Amino acid sequence: MVVSATTRPATGLRRVVARAAAILSAFVLAACEPTGGSQTTTVSGPAIGPLINPGEPVRVALLAPGGSGSADLEWLSRSLKNAARMAAADAQGANIDLRVYDTGTSTAQAVAQANAAADAGAQIIVGPLFAEAANAVGNAMRPRNINVLTFSNNAEIAGGNVFILGNSFANVANRLVGYAARQGKRDIYVVAEDDVAGQLGGRAIETAIARNGARLAGRSNHPVSITGIDAVTPQIVAAAQSGQVDAVFMTANNQAVLPYLTEKLAAAGVRSPVTQMMGLTRWDQPADRIGMPQLQEGWFAIPDQGLKAQFDARYRSAHGEQPHELASLAYDGVAAVASLARSGKRNALTTTGLTQNAGFAGVGGVFRLRPDGTSDRALAVATLRGNRLVILDPAPRGFGGGFGF
């Protein structure tokens, strides 16, 4: 639910933000002692991961946040488990021995369950959910020569034996900045929350600007509050009206921020398409955003909607409910393992096998795992026009020309 910031105090906005982003923000919390490097780091040295016998079942451990007591997390956990089982059942030509372990929300429990899985013979781990837990599990599994495909999107923990399946800020930023540059929108102003997720997002946007030959036209950081947004709005407006800015790229990671910030900017005359508004998050969710005037013609990135709809329909038919948006990550992780096992290569589950350049066919489009532990995911560029979702540039179907990597 999006609360009108004009009728609620700043503390109210903070409470709404905390509730709305409680699950998603956990994926991007910075973790201490990361297993590997950042987005720009590459891994060298011997391959990590066990060799397999392609003729025998591949033992996959799924770490899901079951047992948390939270209705939302239980739905997410159920979705992850069901999607992983669907992928294992779909693994024609490969035998996936999938075993499920509940971690709750505890990092210690995640590590304990990962160790239990390794003791039971797991050859690769899919999960856990939260960045801190994924980092800790990666550290615990490294001496045991086991790779971890986490559902997190936090590139700060990627590297070594930890791969992130989540759609990272860097991936979204690169897709949008690359598209903007091709449309002549090269002078980009960054607006970021001053929390951890906002700062990680802002850094990803700046990296994408440099990578795509665009220009950083300035940056504003703001607290996640009405007063914080009100205070920074004149600075953003002045920059946008200076003639030196083609686009404003907002992190807007907290759900309550985007409607209020863009409403304030639109009231001051800053809106798309004169100054192109862009965002790291999906602007069509929740659905009540689609009719918001201040969001019309803004750019954001989404997975291939046709492919995603096919998966959702299969899931609903099999399980009688809509899958959580992140269920696709569990399917992708297990399906990637099955694809590699089907290839018949003994090194399928090593870092060398996992990072094959051709990538994999995912629920929402093609994706690949990179040697630095991050992932590339094909995304479409979308906008809201006439109160409906419009695709401006379809998701690429492969990693050739036009993908942006």
N, C-alpha and C positions, 0 to 999 in steps of 0.2 A: 504494500500500500504506500502511495506517495502522499504525504501530508502537505497541505498548502503552507508554505513558510510564512505567508503573510498573516496567518491567524494563529500561529503557534510560536512560543518563545524559543530562543536559541537552544535551551536545554532540551526542549521537545524535539527539535531536529536531531540533536545528538542521540536521544533515546531511539528515535525511529531509525536512524542510520545504524545504530548498534544492533537492533533487531534484524533489519533487512539484510545487512551484510555480514551477519555473524558467521555463517558457514563459508561464504565465498572469500572473505578476507583472511580466513585461516589458511587458505592455500598460498597466500603471498606473504605470510609473516617471515621476516628475516630470521634465519636460523644461525646458531653459533657453530663454529667449527665445521663448515661445509665439507662434504666428502670430496668435492671436486672444485672446479673453477666456475667462473661466471660465463655469460653468454659469449664472450670473446675469447675464451680459453679453449685450447684444443688439448686432447689427451694423447700422450705419447707413451712408449714403453710396451711391455708385453700385454697381450690380450687378457682380459679378465673374464672369468666364467668357465663352467665345466664343459668338457666335451661330452657329446651324447652318442648313444647308439640309435640311429634313426629308425631302426626296426622295433624299438621298445617304446612304451608309453613315456611321454615327457611329463615330468612331475612339476606342476605349477601350483604355487601357493597364492591364494587371494587374501589380502588383508583388507577387511572392510570394517567400517565403524559401527558394527552391530553391538547391542548391549549398552548403548549410551543413555537410554532413557528419554531422549528427545524424539518427538514424533517426526520432525523434519529429517533428522539424521537417520532414524530408523527407515524412513521411506527411501532415503538416498542409499543406505546400506543394502536394503532389499533390492533396489534397482541395480546396484553394482553386481550383486551376487547373481541375480537373474540374467543380466546381460552377459556376464562371464560364462555362465552355463550355456547360454545360447551359442556363444562363440565356440565353446568346446564341442557342442553337438554339431555345429556346422563344419567342423574341421575334417572334411573329407580328405583322405590320404594321410592323415596324421592322427595319432592317438594321444589325447590330452587327459592326463590324470589330474583333475582339478580338485584341490582341497581348500576349504574355506576356513578362515580364522577370524574371529571377532576381536577387534582392538578397542572398542569404545572410543573415547577421546584422549586416552592416556598414552603419552609417549613411551612410558615404561612398559605398558601392556603391549604396545605395538612391537617393541623390541623382544619382549618375552615370547610373543606369538611367532615372530620371525625365527627366533631360535628354535622354537618347537617345530616349526615347519622344516627348518634345515635338518634338525635331528631326525625327522621323519623322511628325509630324502629329497626335499624340494630342490629342484635344479634352477629355478628362477622365481622371483617374487613379483607379483602384480599388486600395487598398492604400496604403502597405506595412503590415506587421504591427506593428512595435514603435513605441511612442509617440515615442521620441527621433528615430527615422528619419522618422516621419510629420511631426513638427514641422519637421525639416530640409527634407524634400521640399516641404512647404507653403511654406516661406520661399523655396525655389528656384523654385517654380512661380508664385508670386504675380506677379512681374514679367512672366511669360509669359501671364498671364490664364487660368490653368488651375486648376480646382477639384480637390480631393483628397478622396476618400471612403476614409478609413483604416479598417482593421480594429480599431484600438485602441479601448479603452473609457475612455480617460483624458480627462476633460472639461477638464483643465488645458491641453491643446493645441488645443482646439476654438475655432473662430472664424475670421473672415476667409474664406479659401478652403479651410479644413480642416474636414471634417465627420467625426464618429466614427460608425461603423456598429455598434461593439461596444455591448453592454448595460452602460450605465454604473452606477456605484454610486448615483448620484443617482436614476436611473430605478427601480432595485430598491427603494431606501430609500423613495421616495415612494409606490410601490405598497403596500408593507407597512405603513408608518405610516398611510397613508390607510385601509387596511383595519382596522388596529388601532383607530384612532379611532372608526370606525363600530361596532366591537364593544365600545366603552366602555373600551378600554385606552389611556388618554391620558397616563398618567404613565410615561415611558419612560426607562430607565437605559441608557447606552451603554457598551459594553466594546470597546476597540480595541487592536490591536497597536501597538507604538510604532515600527514601520517606516513607510516612505513610503506603501505601499498601505493599511495600517491607519489611518493618520492621514487620508488622503484619504477613506477609507470612513467614518470617524467624523465628519468634517466633513459628508459627504453626509447622514448620518443626522440630525445636528443641524439641517441646513437643512430636511429633510423634516418634522421635528418642528414647527418653526416654521411651515412652509407649511401644515400640516394642522391647526393649532390645538391641537396636543398640548402637553405640558409636558416639558421636559428635567429629569428627576429626579436627574441626576448623571451622572458619567462616570469610568471607570477606564481607564487605559492600562497595558499590560503588555508586557514583552519577549517575544520569540518563543523561549521556553525553558521547561523544566519549572520551574526555580526562579522564573522571572518569573511564571508562572501561579500557582504555589503561593503566592507572596507577595501577589498581588492578590485571591485568592479570598475571604479573610475580609472584605475591604472590600465586595465585590459581595454576599456573603451578608448582611452587616449591612444594606446598603441594601435588598435584596429583602425582608427580614423586618421592615423599619421601618414597614410599613403605608402608605408613601408611594410605592410602586413597583408599577405594574400589569404591566410587561413589561421584560425585559432584551434589548436588541438588540445582538448581537455582530457585529463585522466578520468575524472568523474566516477571513480571506483565505487564510492558510496551512493546507494540508490537515490537518496533524497537530494543529493547535490545537483545532479544534472537538470532536473526540471526548474529548480529555483535559480541556479546560475544562468541558464540560458534565458529564462524569463527576464531576469534583471538586465542582461545584455541586450535582448531584443527591445526592451522598453527604452534603452538608450540609443537605439538605432543600429546595433550590431547584430546582424543575423545573416544566414545564408540566403542567396548565393553571393551577395556582394562581398561579404567577408565569409569565406567558407568555414563553417563549423564542422569539427571532426571530434570523434571520441573513441576511447579505448574500449568502452563497454557497448553492449547492444542497446540501441535506442528504441527498439520495438518491443522490449520487455521491461516491466509488465505491460500488458496489452493496452492499458488506459493511456499510455504515452503516445500511441499512434496518432491520436487526434489532437495532440498539443501543438498549437500554432508555432511556438518558438523552436520546435524540433524539426519542422518541415525543411526538407532539402539538406539536412545535415548528413554527413558521411560516417558510416561505421562498417565493421566487418562481421560477416556471419559465415557459418559452414554452408555447404551445398544443401539447400532446403529440400530438394527433391529426394536426395539420398537419405537425409535425416527422416523425412516423412515415411519412407519405406520401412526404416527400422522401427520407428514409433508404432506403425500399424502392426507390424509383426509382434512387437512386444505386447501391445494391448490385447491382441488376439490370444496370445499365450498366457498372459498373466492377469488380465482383467483390470488393468489400471494403466495410467499414463506413466512412462518411465521418468525418472528424474533427469534433468538436462545433462548431468554428468555420467549417466549410465553408459553412454557411448564410449567413454574412456576405458571401462572394463572390457567391453566387447573388443575394442581396438587392441588393447594389450594382449588379450588371450588369442585373438585372431592373428596378430603378428607373430606370436610364438608358434602357432599352428602352421602358418605360412612358411616359416623358417624350417620347422621340423620336416615339413613336406618336401623341402628341397633336397633332403637326404644328406646334408652336410653335417659332419661331426661337430663343427665349430658354430652351429646355428645359434646357440645361446651365449656365445662369447661377445665381447664388445665389437669384435670384427664382424661377426655375423649380424648382430643387431643393427649395425650402422650401414647396411647395404644401401647404396645410393639410389636404387630404384624405388625404395620405400614400400609402402603398403596401401591397400585399398581400405580406407576407414569408413566408419558410419557416416561422417560428414564430409568425406572427400579424402584425397590422398594425403599421406603424411609420411615422414621419415624421421628416424632418430639420428642425431648428429654425434660425432665423436666427442664433443664437449658436453654431452648429456642433455642438450636441449632438443627440441623437435621443431621441424617445419611442418606447418599444416596449411593446405590449400584453402583459401577463404575467398568469398565473394565480397565485393564492395556494394553496400546497399544504402538506400536513403528512404525517408518518409516523404511521400508526395501525394497530395490529395487525400490525406488520412489513410494511406495504405502503404505497405512495404513494396518497394521497387528495387530490383537488382540493376545496378549501373554497370557492373563488370563481373561476369560469372566467375566462379571458382575454377582455377585451372585444373585440368584432369591429369596433369603430369608435372614433372620437374624440368621441362624444357624451357623454351623461350616464353617470356611473359609471366613466368611464375613469380619473379621478383627476388630470387635468391641466387 
